[in-house]
C-alpha cells in the first residue's frame, strides 16, 4: 500500500510543482479538442503542437528568470 501512496504523491508533486504549466497544457488540450471538432482535425493537431511548445518555452523562461 505504501508503494501506491508513494506513486500518487509523486504524481501530485509533479503537477503541483508548476501549476501554470499544468493549467496551460490542460487549456491547450481543451482548445485543440474543440478545434478538432469544430474546424478540422489538422487544425486541432497544429494548435496542440504549437500550444504545447509555446507553453513549455514560457515555463522554461519563467523558471530561468526566477533563478537569476
N, C-alpha and C positions, 0 to 999 in steps of 0.2 A: 504494500500500500504506500510505502514511503517513496517508491520509485515513481508512482503515478503522481504523487504530490510534488515531487521534485520536477517532473516534466511540466506539470501545469504551472508551477512557479516560474520556470524558465520561459515558458511561452508568454506568461503575463509580463515578465520583466522585459522581454524582447519588444513587445508592443508598447508598453508603458514608458520605456526609456526615451522614445522620441514620439510623443503623441502627435505632433504636427505631421510627421511623415506618415504615420498610420492613418490619420484622418484625411490627408491629401490623397493617399492611394485609394482609400475607400470611396472618396468623392469621384476620383477619376474612373474607377471601375463602374460606378453607378452611371456616370455620364456616358461612358463608352457603351454600356449596355443599352441605354436609351438611344444613343446614336445608331447602334446596330439595328434596333427595332424600327426606328423612325426614318432613318436615312438609308443606310446600306451597311452591310457587314464590313466592307472595306473601310468606310468612314469610322466605324467603331474601332477597328483594329489600329488605324492610324492614330486616332485620338488616344487609345490606350498606350501605344508605344511612346508617342511624343509626351503625353502627360506624365507617364511614369518616369521617363528620363529627365524631364524638367523638374519634377518633384524631388527626385533623387539629387540632382545637381543643386537645387535650392537648399536641401537639407545639409549637404556637404559644405556648401558655402556658409550657411548659418553656424555650423559647428566650427568651421575654421575661424570665423570672426570671433566667436565666443572664446576660443583658446588663445587668441592673441592678447 
